[in-house]
């Protein structure tokens, strides 16, 4: 039987996932990282990207992460993110509208802060669209 570890994924709104898994794949600012049971202690920042959790039936379930961090300890692995959505729950039309709106804002930004916000929203929308294809 494969070794399992506790995974908890938290957003400001809710506990997105709290259970055991055999394998987690997450995109960090340094690239993709795979987490298995007994992984060394680890912490990293998470940009907009995909997260994949191996479910009890052996399949992987993908989710879109907006941004956040991961912390791996002996007791558990915790992901804290501003938002997380399962691939099969993403409203693709809404994500496409958000992409369009962000691209428009990038064209007419009036300050550095507005540009940064629009760029973040564009990355988030594109990530949601990409992850929605991982159903």
C-alpha positions as CSV (number, residue, x, y, z in Angstrom):
1,X,0.0,0.0,0.0
2,X,1.4,3.4,-0.9
3,X,2.4,5.8,1.8
4,X,-0.1,8.6,2.4
5,X,0.2,12.1,3.9
6,X,-2.2,14.7,5.1
7,X,-2.9,17.6,2.7
8,X,-4.8,20.7,3.7
9,X,-5.6,23.4,1.1
10,X,-6.9,26.6,2.5
11,X,-8.3,29.8,0.9
12,X,-9.6,32.9,2.7
13,X,-13.1,31.6,2.1
14,X,-12.9,28.0,3.0
15,X,-11.0,24.8,3.6
16,X,-10.7,23.7,-0.1
17,X,-9.3,20.2,0.6
18,X,-8.5,18.3,3.9
19,X,-7.6,14.7,3.5
20,X,-5.0,12.2,2.7
21,X,-3.2,11.8,-0.6
22,X,-0.3,9.8,-2.0
23,X,1.1,12.5,-4.3
24,X,0.8,16.3,-4.8
25,X,2.2,18.2,-7.8
26,X,2.3,22.0,-7.5
27,X,3.9,24.8,-9.5
28,X,6.2,27.0,-7.4
29,X,8.1,30.1,-8.4
30,X,11.1,27.7,-9.0
31,X,9.1,25.2,-11.1
32,X,7.0,22.1,-10.5
33,X,7.5,20.2,-7.4
34,X,6.2,16.7,-6.5
35,X,5.4,16.0,-2.9
36,X,5.2,12.4,-1.5
37,X,4.9,11.1,2.0
38,X,8.0,11.7,4.2
39,X,9.1,14.7,2.0
40,X,11.8,16.8,3.6
41,X,10.5,20.0,5.3
42,X,9.9,22.6,2.5
43,X,8.3,25.9,1.9
44,X,7.8,27.9,-1.4
45,X,5.8,30.6,-3.0
46,X,3.1,29.6,-5.5
47,X,2.4,31.8,-8.5
48,X,-0.8,31.3,-10.6
49,X,-0.5,27.7,-11.8
50,X,-1.9,24.2,-11.6
51,X,-2.0,21.9,-8.6
52,X,-2.7,18.2,-9.0
53,X,-3.8,15.9,-6.1
54,X,-3.8,12.1,-6.4
55,X,-7.2,11.0,-5.3
56,X,-8.0,7.7,-3.5
57,X,-9.1,6.0,-6.8
58,X,-5.6,6.6,-8.2
59,X,-6.6,9.4,-10.6
60,X,-5.2,13.0,-10.4
61,X,-7.6,15.9,-9.9
62,X,-6.3,19.3,-11.1
63,X,-7.0,22.7,-9.6
64,X,-6.2,26.3,-10.5
65,X,-4.3,28.2,-7.8
66,X,-4.2,32.0,-8.1
67,X,-1.2,32.5,-5.8
68,X,-0.1,31.5,-2.3
69,X,2.4,29.3,-0.5
70,X,3.1,25.7,0.4
71,X,4.6,24.4,3.6
72,X,5.6,20.7,4.0
73,X,6.3,19.3,7.4
74,X,6.5,15.8,8.9
75,X,2.9,16.2,10.1
76,X,1.2,17.5,7.0
77,X,1.5,19.6,3.8
78,X,-0.4,22.9,3.8
79,X,-1.2,25.0,0.8
80,X,-2.5,28.5,1.5
81,X,-3.8,30.3,-1.6
82,X,-5.9,33.4,-2.4
83,X,-8.1,31.1,-4.5
84,X,-8.3,27.5,-5.7
85,X,-10.8,25.9,-8.1
86,X,-11.1,22.3,-9.3
87,X,-10.6,22.2,-13.1
88,X,-14.1,20.7,-13.6
89,X,-15.7,23.6,-11.6
90,X,-14.1,26.5,-13.5
91,X,-16.5,28.7,-15.4
92,X,-14.6,29.0,-18.7
93,X,-16.8,31.7,-20.2
94,X,-16.3,33.8,-17.0
95,X,-12.5,33.2,-17.2
96,X,-12.5,34.3,-20.9
97,X,-14.4,37.5,-20.0
98,X,-11.9,38.2,-17.2
99,X,-9.1,37.6,-19.7
100,X,-10.6,40.1,-22.2
101,X,-11.2,42.7,-19.5
102,X,-7.7,42.4,-18.2
103,X,-6.2,42.8,-21.7
104,X,-8.3,45.9,-22.1
105,X,-7.1,47.3,-18.8
106,X,-3.5,46.6,-19.8
107,X,-4.0,48.8,-22.9
108,X,-5.3,51.8,-20.9
109,X,-3.7,51.6,-17.5
110,X,-3.0,54.9,-15.9
111,X,-0.6,53.9,-13.1
112,X,1.9,51.2,-12.2
113,X,-0.5,49.8,-9.6
114,X,-3.3,49.4,-12.1
115,X,-1.0,47.8,-14.6
116,X,0.2,45.3,-11.9
117,X,-3.4,44.5,-11.0
118,X,-4.4,44.0,-14.6
119,X,-1.4,41.8,-15.2
120,X,-2.2,39.6,-12.2
121,X,-5.9,39.3,-13.3
122,X,-4.7,38.3,-16.8
123,X,-2.4,35.6,-15.4
124,X,-5.2,34.3,-13.2
125,X,-7.7,34.2,-16.1
126,X,-5.2,32.4,-18.4
127,X,-4.3,29.9,-15.7
128,X,-8.0,29.1,-15.0
129,X,-8.5,28.6,-18.8
130,X,-5.5,26.3,-19.0
131,X,-6.4,24.3,-15.9
132,X,-10.0,23.9,-17.1
133,X,-8.6,21.7,-19.9
134,X,-7.1,19.3,-17.4
135,X,-10.5,17.8,-16.5
